[in-house]
């Protein structure tokens, strides 16, 4: 894989065949110049790479089904849908890091099941 574009579906077999550092580098390269710092870009790319990994894993995680549902039912573009899934993942990771709640695949799945364009966009309004 030479380049990454989140607006286009990845080839799951090809994606999973390359090592994690290369996947992260591809996502990071795509986002070059979009953030105030390399640290912000790297954090964003790390979450997005993790979501892409989950999508590539198919039915092993709820990420792919959630992505497809958001794109179909809520008319989100693929990149936006990845960000929506990533926002749930990032929120749960933050809770785990701060000791508020242990990370749970069950909770992750439930939160993804309830994720909609409206609920995702409401996060931005709450942060403003």
C-alpha positions as YAML, in Angstrom:
chain: A
units: angstrom
residues:
- id: 1
  name: UNK
  ca: [0.00, 0.00, 0.00]
- id: 2
  name: UNK
  ca: [1.54, 3.26, -1.14]
- id: 3
  name: UNK
  ca: [-0.97, 5.84, 0.10]
- id: 4
  name: UNK
  ca: [-3.97, 6.12, 2.38]
- id: 5
  name: UNK
  ca: [-7.19, 8.01, 1.75]
- id: 6
  name: UNK
  ca: [-9.92, 7.66, 4.39]
- id: 7
  name: UNK
  ca: [-12.60, 8.61, 1.88]
- id: 8
  name: UNK
  ca: [-11.97, 5.33, 0.04]
- id: 9
  name: UNK
  ca: [-12.41, 1.84, 1.49]
- id: 10
  name: UNK
  ca: [-9.20, 0.05, 2.32]
- id: 11
  name: UNK
  ca: [-8.38, -3.41, 1.07]
- id: 12
  name: UNK
  ca: [-8.59, -5.29, 4.37]
- id: 13
  name: UNK
  ca: [-6.15, -8.04, 3.42]
- id: 14
  name: UNK
  ca: [-3.59, -5.54, 2.14]
- id: 15
  name: UNK
  ca: [-4.05, -3.27, 5.17]
- id: 16
  name: UNK
  ca: [-3.60, -6.08, 7.68]
- id: 17
  name: UNK
  ca: [-0.59, -7.46, 5.77]
- id: 18
  name: UNK
  ca: [1.49, -4.34, 6.41]
- id: 19
  name: UNK
  ca: [2.98, -3.72, 9.83]
- id: 20
  name: UNK
  ca: [1.39, -1.38, 12.35]
- id: 21
  name: UNK
  ca: [4.09, 1.30, 12.05]
- id: 22
  name: UNK
  ca: [3.56, 1.49, 8.29]
- id: 23
  name: UNK
  ca: [-0.22, 1.77, 8.74]
- id: 24
  name: UNK
  ca: [0.27, 4.59, 11.24]
- id: 25
  name: UNK
  ca: [2.74, 6.32, 8.92]
- id: 26
  name: UNK
  ca: [0.27, 6.18, 6.02]
- id: 27
  name: UNK
  ca: [-2.53, 7.71, 8.09]
- id: 28
  name: UNK
  ca: [-0.15, 10.27, 9.57]
- id: 29
  name: UNK
  ca: [1.09, 11.28, 6.10]
- id: 30
  name: UNK
  ca: [-2.49, 11.82, 4.94]
- id: 31
  name: UNK
  ca: [-3.08, 14.26, 7.82]
- id: 32
  name: UNK
  ca: [0.14, 16.23, 7.37]
- id: 33
  name: UNK
  ca: [-0.46, 19.95, 7.68]
- id: 34
  name: UNK
  ca: [-3.94, 19.54, 9.20]
- id: 35
  name: UNK
  ca: [-2.97, 20.00, 12.85]
- id: 36
  name: UNK
  ca: [-1.17, 22.62, 14.91]
- id: 37
  name: UNK
  ca: [1.41, 20.14, 16.14]
- id: 38
  name: UNK
  ca: [2.93, 16.84, 15.16]
- id: 39
  name: UNK
  ca: [1.81, 15.48, 18.54]
- id: 40
  name: UNK
  ca: [-1.86, 16.30, 17.82]
- id: 41
  name: UNK
  ca: [-1.58, 14.77, 14.35]
- id: 42
  name: UNK
  ca: [0.05, 11.62, 15.72]
- id: 43
  name: UNK
  ca: [-2.66, 11.16, 18.36]
- id: 44
  name: UNK
  ca: [-5.40, 11.67, 15.75]
- id: 45
  name: UNK
  ca: [-3.67, 9.26, 13.38]
- id: 46
  name: UNK
  ca: [-3.28, 6.67, 16.12]
- id: 47
  name: UNK
  ca: [-7.01, 6.62, 16.84]
- id: 48
  name: UNK
  ca: [-7.85, 6.59, 13.13]
- id: 49
  name: UNK
  ca: [-5.40, 3.75, 12.47]
- id: 50
  name: UNK
  ca: [-6.96, 1.74, 15.29]
- id: 51
  name: UNK
  ca: [-10.43, 2.26, 13.83]
- id: 52
  name: UNK
  ca: [-9.18, 1.26, 10.35]
- id: 53
  name: UNK
  ca: [-7.66, -1.87, 11.91]
- id: 54
  name: UNK
  ca: [-11.00, -2.73, 13.48]
- id: 55
  name: UNK
  ca: [-12.81, -2.12, 10.19]
- id: 56
  name: UNK
  ca: [-10.34, -4.39, 8.41]
- id: 57
  name: UNK
  ca: [-10.99, -7.12, 10.99]
- id: 58
  name: UNK
  ca: [-14.57, -7.36, 9.75]
- id: 59
  name: UNK
  ca: [-17.10, -8.83, 12.15]
- id: 60
  name: UNK
  ca: [-14.55, -9.33, 14.95]
- id: 61
  name: UNK
  ca: [-15.47, -5.83, 16.20]
- id: 62
  name: UNK
  ca: [-18.59, -3.68, 15.70]
- id: 63
  name: UNK
  ca: [-16.58, -0.94, 13.96]
- id: 64
  name: UNK
  ca: [-17.22, -2.02, 10.36]
- id: 65
  name: UNK
  ca: [-20.97, -2.46, 10.83]
- id: 66
  name: UNK
  ca: [-21.15, 0.90, 12.63]
- id: 67
  name: UNK
  ca: [-19.21, 2.61, 9.84]
- id: 68
  name: UNK
  ca: [-21.50, 1.15, 7.18]
- id: 69
  name: UNK
  ca: [-24.63, 2.09, 9.16]
- id: 70
  name: UNK
  ca: [-23.45, 5.68, 9.68]
- id: 71
  name: UNK
  ca: [-22.64, 6.04, 6.00]
- id: 72
  name: UNK
  ca: [-25.98, 4.57, 4.88]
- id: 73
  name: UNK
  ca: [-28.48, 5.78, 7.47]
- id: 74
  name: UNK
  ca: [-26.89, 9.05, 8.58]
- id: 75
  name: UNK
  ca: [-25.32, 10.05, 5.26]
- id: 76
  name: UNK
  ca: [-21.84, 10.48, 6.72]
- id: 77
  name: UNK
  ca: [-18.85, 10.29, 4.42]
- id: 78
  name: UNK
  ca: [-16.42, 7.47, 5.16]
- id: 79
  name: UNK
  ca: [-13.83, 9.76, 6.78]
- id: 80
  name: UNK
  ca: [-16.51, 11.40, 8.94]
- id: 81
  name: UNK
  ca: [-17.84, 7.98, 9.97]
- id: 82
  name: UNK
  ca: [-14.32, 6.90, 10.96]
- id: 83
  name: UNK
  ca: [-14.06, 10.05, 13.10]
- id: 84
  name: UNK
  ca: [-17.43, 9.30, 14.72]
- id: 85
  name: UNK
  ca: [-16.33, 5.75, 15.63]
- id: 86
  name: UNK
  ca: [-12.97, 7.11, 16.75]
- id: 87
  name: UNK
  ca: [-14.66, 9.62, 19.04]
- id: 88
  name: UNK
  ca: [-16.33, 6.77, 20.93]
- id: 89
  name: UNK
  ca: [-13.04, 4.88, 21.15]
- id: 90
  name: UNK
  ca: [-11.15, 7.98, 22.30]
- id: 91
  name: UNK
  ca: [-13.77, 8.72, 24.95]
- id: 92
  name: UNK
  ca: [-13.54, 5.23, 26.40]
- id: 93
  name: UNK
  ca: [-9.74, 5.31, 26.31]
- id: 94
  name: UNK
  ca: [-9.79, 8.64, 28.16]
- id: 95
  name: UNK
  ca: [-12.04, 7.15, 30.83]
- id: 96
  name: UNK
  ca: [-9.71, 4.17, 31.17]
- id: 97
  name: UNK
  ca: [-6.57, 6.33, 31.39]
- id: 98
  name: UNK
  ca: [-8.11, 8.62, 34.00]
- id: 99
  name: UNK
  ca: [-9.36, 5.66, 36.05]
- id: 100
  name: UNK
  ca: [-13.05, 6.49, 35.64]
- id: 101
  name: UNK
  ca: [-13.91, 3.18, 33.98]
- id: 102
  name: UNK
  ca: [-12.05, 0.14, 32.70]
- id: 103
  name: UNK
  ca: [-12.14, -0.30, 28.95]
- id: 104
  name: UNK
  ca: [-14.75, -2.87, 28.00]
- id: 105
  name: UNK
  ca: [-15.51, -4.25, 24.56]
- id: 106
  name: UNK
  ca: [-19.10, -4.69, 25.72]
- id: 107
  name: UNK
  ca: [-19.44, -0.99, 26.59]
- id: 108
  name: UNK
  ca: [-17.66, -0.05, 23.35]
- id: 109
  name: UNK
  ca: [-20.11, -2.13, 21.36]
- id: 110
  name: UNK
  ca: [-23.12, -0.63, 23.15]
- id: 111
  name: UNK
  ca: [-21.87, 2.90, 22.59]
- id: 112
  name: UNK
  ca: [-21.23, 2.20, 18.91]
- id: 113
  name: UNK
  ca: [-24.72, 0.70, 18.60]
- id: 114
  name: UNK
  ca: [-26.17, 3.98, 19.86]
- id: 115
  name: UNK
  ca: [-23.91, 6.21, 17.78]
- id: 116
  name: UNK
  ca: [-25.68, 8.44, 15.26]
- id: 117
  name: UNK
  ca: [-24.74, 11.51, 13.30]
- id: 118
  name: UNK
  ca: [-26.86, 13.54, 15.70]
- id: 119
  name: UNK
  ca: [-25.18, 12.14, 18.83]
- id: 120
  name: UNK
  ca: [-21.73, 12.59, 17.30]
- id: 121
  name: UNK
  ca: [-22.41, 16.19, 16.27]
- id: 122
  name: UNK
  ca: [-23.86, 16.92, 19.73]
- id: 123
  name: UNK
  ca: [-20.37, 16.26, 21.16]
- id: 124
  name: UNK
  ca: [-19.07, 19.29, 19.25]
- id: 125
  name: UNK
  ca: [-21.90, 21.50, 20.48]
- id: 126
  name: UNK
  ca: [-21.22, 20.43, 24.08]
- id: 127
  name: UNK
  ca: [-17.51, 21.22, 23.68]
- id: 128
  name: UNK
  ca: [-18.20, 24.71, 22.25]
...
